[in-house]
């Protein structure tokens, strides 16, 4: 497995290989779709895909691809209609589309329809404003396909290298999906610590959610399943464990639930 990307140049090289080298049929299919989207305006790969490629490289990447297109929604709708003759497409209630390729699922939406902007949770200034719309700090990454530019915060790679996962934007239109994504990240990614803010958010959320429904949600939305490895009781016990005070006076909770640690306890 590849090492966690230590700087922007390493991550940009990985993203360029993934999106531009066409000897792989699956990647070639994604690239062909991106080329059609680029005719509409700037296209940005955003969020979890950039995170996962930073963490593990491209060989072991099987997650969803989130693309944001800076164009009028009606123009994107027209191109998606054309693509629907070649691929299975589903529209969501937020103005975006899920396109099912042979190897990856693509989530595509117009920039102006980003939920946090429309709901006035985050003020839109430029495409960099997208960095503030993610629920987790590790997801706050953008790759500009046309300019081959990586847009991240100044301490993004330090956060990844340190293994500290933090809560960024708690409000979300899909609470079940948000909690599922957070827990999947904690269970399957190299998360060493979570912050006290994320600890409290998860504890409050899990006390209110039906865990069986959360597990069913994960199964219906993801090809790889992780929440069946854990129980609600074990999660809540972990979330009530004492935190550790780290340099910078930050309270952090050690992640004893990572895939590696779970396997060690079996």
Residue pairs with C-beta under 8 A, 6 or more apart in sequence:
1 56
1 57
1 59
1 60
2 14
2 56
2 57
2 58
2 59
2 60
4 54
4 55
4 160
4 161
4 190
5 11
5 14
5 53
5 54
5 55
5 157
5 160
6 157
6 161
7 157
8 150
8 152
8 157
11 50
11 53
11 54
11 150
11 157
12 143
12 148
12 150
14 53
14 54
14 57
14 58
15 45
15 50
15 53
15 143
15 150
16 148
17 58
18 27
18 53
18 58
18 61
19 27
19 30
19 31
19 34
19 45
19 145
20 31
21 27
22 28
22 31
25 102
26 101
26 102
26 103
26 104
29 101
29 102
29 103
30 65
30 101
30 103
30 104
30 106
33 83
33 99
33 101
33 106
34 43
34 67
34 145
36 79
36 82
36 83
37 43
37 67
37 69
37 76
37 79
37 108
38 145
38 146
39 79
40 69
40 71
40 75
40 76
40 79
41 69
41 70
41 71
42 69
42 70
42 127
42 144
42 145
42 146
42 147
43 67
43 68
43 69
43 70
43 144
43 145
43 146
44 67
44 68
44 69
44 70
44 111
44 127
44 130
44 142
44 143
44 144
44 145
44 151
45 65
45 66
45 67
45 142
45 143
45 145
46 66
46 67
46 68
46 130
46 141
46 142
46 143
47 66
47 134
47 139
47 141
48 63
48 64
48 66
48 139
48 181
49 61
49 63
49 64
49 65
49 66
50 141
50 142
50 143
50 150
51 138
51 139
51 141
51 160
52 61
52 63
52 189
53 61
54 141
54 157
54 160
55 160
55 189
55 190
62 103
62 104
62 223
62 224
63 104
64 104
64 105
64 106
64 107
65 104
65 105
65 106
65 107
66 106
66 107
66 108
67 106
67 107
67 108
67 109
68 108
68 109
68 110
68 111
68 114
68 127
68 130
68 142
69 76
69 108
69 109
69 110
69 111
70 110
70 111
70 127
71 110
71 111
72 110
73 95
73 110
73 112
73 113
76 97
76 108
76 109
76 110
80 89
80 91
80 97
80 99
80 108
83 89
83 99
87 99
87 100
87 101
88 99
88 100
89 97
89 98
89 99
89 100
90 97
90 98
91 97
91 98
92 98
94 109
94 113
94 115
94 118
94 173
95 109
95 110
95 113
96 107
96 108
96 109
96 110
96 113
97 107
97 108
97 109
98 105
98 106
98 107
98 108
99 105
99 106
99 107
99 108
100 106
111 127
111 130
112 118
112 124
114 124
114 130
114 133
115 121
115 133
115 172
115 173
116 122
116 132
116 133
116 169
116 171
117 123
117 124
117 129
117 133
119 171
119 173
121 133
121 169
121 171
122 129
122 132
122 133
122 169
123 129
127 142
127 144
127 151
128 142
128 151
130 142
131 140
131 141
131 142
131 151
131 152
131 153
132 140
132 168
132 169
133 169
134 140
134 168
134 169
135 167
135 168
135 169
135 170
135 172
135 178
135 181
135 182
136 165
136 166
136 167
136 168
136 181
136 182
136 185
136 198
137 156
137 159
137 164
137 165
137 166
137 167
137 168
138 159
138 160
138 165
138 185
138 189
139 168
140 152
140 153
140 156
140 168
141 150
141 151
141 152
141 156
142 150
142 151
142 152
143 149
143 150
143 151
144 150
144 151
159 166
162 192
162 193
163 190
163 191
163 192
163 193
163 255
164 192
164 193
164 194
164 195
164 250
164 252
165 185
165 186
165 189
165 191
165 193
165 194
165 195
165 198
165 255
166 194
166 195
166 197
166 198
167 195
167 197
167 198
167 201
170 201
172 178
175 205
175 209
176 209
176 213
176 214
176 217
177 217
177 221
179 202
179 205
179 206
179 209
179 214
180 214
180 217
180 218
180 221
180 222
180 227
182 198
182 202
183 202
183 214
183 226
183 227
183 230
183 235
184 218
184 222
184 226
184 227
185 191
186 194
186 255
186 257
186 258
187 226
187 227
187 229
187 230
187 257
187 258
187 259
187 262
188 224
188 226
188 258
188 259
189 258
190 258
191 255
191 258
192 254
192 255
192 258
193 244
193 246
193 252
193 253
193 254
193 255
194 202
194 252
194 253
194 255
195 250
195 251
195 252
195 253
196 243
196 250
196 251
196 252
196 253
199 239
199 243
199 253
202 235
202 239
203 236
203 239
203 240
206 232
206 235
206 236
206 239
207 236
211 231
211 232
214 227
215 227
215 228
218 225
218 226
218 227
219 225
226 259
229 259
229 262
230 257
230 262
234 257
235 257
238 253
238 256
238 257
239 253
241 253
241 254
241 256
243 251
243 252
243 253
244 251
244 252
244 253
244 254
245 251
246 252
255 261
